[in-house]
């Protein structure tokens, strides 16, 4: 009996993953629309949708339905291996309080950036995400999706697999809560400009090998955003 070939949606998935791995598409970029991808890859639109659902579940892209400049799928990350699916399900099911998620972030991220500053970390993925966040036409939701991936990339670069898995599991909640804060801000433009600067200052402290400064900066960065939205920790 002849072995069945890959299903259409699997071919779409394989092509997009290969484009990500090879650098033909990068975090911050928007994929072509569903119709364009279906025509390019010679598959049905339902196959494209199925592949998009898989990639979104893996945290590699964020799909936005509808029409207009914000519709479509935005790349968040390159494939990096196993995902902490069980923790993500636990977070989704329990609906943890914002304060608990933020306090957990502070513990995990302070440990990560302090550890990063003690060695010679590979910060290429973090830098790539910061460059993607400099795109002036990013909607707040797109910016914050990349922001959450940036923070996850630092935990991954630090090399502690448990911390990285916990940050990966918390990422959806982090992104959800940061999006909910946007309407409470006085000015998204001013806030996003400040966040960009704080991200780069954090990387600078890590590159300079100043773990204490990196820890203070990531703490002030996280607390400052939520304070702008009225959340006191």
N, C-alpha and C positions, 0 to 999 in steps of 0.2 A: 504494500500500500504506500502510495506517495505521501511524503510528509507535507502537511499543510503549511503554506507560507504565512508570514505575518499578516494579521488583519490590518485593514486600512488605517485604523486609528493608531495602531502600533507603529506603522511606517511614518505617520506624522510625528508621533512622539520621538521616534529614533532620529528623524531629521532635525527637529528642533533641539534635542539634546546634543546632537553632534555640532550644530551651529554654535551652541553655547560653549561647549568644550573647546572648539577650535577658535573661538573669539570672533566669529563672523557676526554674532550679535552679543550684546553686552548689557549688564545691569543698567537700567534707566531707559533703554530703548523700547519702543513700542513695536510689537509684531504687526505685520500686515493684517488686514481685516479677514474675517472668516471666509468670505467669498474668494478673496485674492489667494489665500492659502490653499483653499480647496482646488482652485484652478491650477495653481503652481505645482501642487503635489499630485494632481490628477486623482482626487478622492472626493467623496461626498462631504457636504458641510457638516453632517452629523458626525463623521469621523473626526473632523477638526475639533468639534465641540468636545467630543470624548477625550481627545488628547489634551485639550486645554484644562479639562476638569482634573485630569491626573496631575498635570504640571502644577496646577494651583494647589492641590492637596499636598504636594511635595514641598510647597513653599518657594517654587522657582519663579512663579509669576503671579500677578494679580489681574484678574479679568474684570472689566467694567462693561456691563451691558448697556444697551441703548445706542444713541447716535451722537454725533458731535465730536469735538476735539478730545474729549476725555474718555470716549468709548474705545474698546479694544483691550488688548492684553499688554501689560508693561512688565518687562523682565526685572526680577528682583535679585536673582543670584544665579551662579553657576552650580551644576550638580556637584555635591560634596560627599555623597554616600548616604548611610542610613539616617533616618529621621526619628525623632523622639515622639512617635505617634501616640504612644500610650499616655504620656504626660500631657500632650496636647488635648487628648480626649478628656482626661481628668479635669483639666483647666476649664474646658468648654462645658462640662457637665456640672461642675460645682459653682461656676459664676463667682469666682473669688472677688473680694472687695478690692477696690482700687488701691487703697493704702497697703494692703498685704502684698499685692503684686509689685508696687513701687519699692517697698522696703526690701523685698526679695531681690529685686533688680540691684538695689544699692549694695547689698552684700556680695552678690555674684560679680557685678561689674567692677566694683572696687578691687576685689581679689584678682580679677582677670587683668586689668590694666596695670596693677602693681607688679604682677608676675611678668607681664610683657616687657616692662621697663628693665628687668634684670638681665635680659638676653639680647639677642639680635633677631627679633621676630620678622616674619614675612608679612608686611602690612599692605601688600599689593592689592588684595581684595578690598580692604578698607579704603584705600586711596581711590580705587576705581568707583566705589560707591559715593564717596565725597564728590568726585568729579561729576558723577551723574546727577547729584543733587544741586549742582550749580546751574543746571538747565533752567532758564528763566520762566519757561512756560509750564512747569510742573504744577499740577493741581495739588492742594494740600494733602489729599489722600495718597497721591503718588509719592510726594516728598516723604510722608511719614512711613510709607511702606519701605522705602529705601533706607530711611533712618533706622527703622527696627532691624533691617538686615545688616546695617553698618555695626550696630551694637552687638548683634550676634556674631559678626565676622571677627570682632575683637576677642570674644570668648573662644571662638574656634582657633584663632591664631595663638592664644595662650597655651593651647595644647592639653588642657585638662578636659578629658572627654565627658566626664560627669557634669562639670559646669556647663560645657557647651551644649550637652543634651538638655539640661534644665533650661538654659536660655532659649534653645530652639522650641522647647515645649511651651514656654511662656510668650513666645513672639507674637502669636495671634492676639493674646490678651493685651500685650503692650501696644500693638498697633491699634487695636480697638479703642483702648482708653485714650491714646494720644489723639485719635480722630475726634473722639467725643469732646475733647478739650478745646478744639479749634473755635467753635462758636463763642466760647467764653473769653477768648483773647481780645485785647484792645485792637491789635493790628497783626494779622497774619504775616504781612510783608516784613514788619519790623522783627517779629519773632523768628521767622525763618532765616532772616539775615543773621540774627544773633546765634541761632543754632549752628549755622554753617561755620561761623567764626569759632564757636566753642568746640566743634568737632575737630577743626584743624589745630587748635591750641592743645587739645587732648593728644592728638597724634604727635605733636611736637614734643610734649613732655615725655611720651613713651620713647620716641627716637633719641631724646637726650639722656635717657636712662634714669630719669627722676621719677621713681615710683610713687613717692609721697605726693608730689605735685600732680601726677596723673590721677591718683586716687581722689585728691581734693577737687580736681577739675571735673571728673566724671560725676562726683557727688553733687557739686554745685549745678552742673548741667542738667541732671535729672530732676533734682528738687526745684530748680528754677522754672522749668517748663510747667510743672504741675502747679507751682505757686502762682504762676500767671493765670492759671485757670481757676484759682481759688481753693486748691487743695493744700492744706497745711499738714505736714508730716510730723 
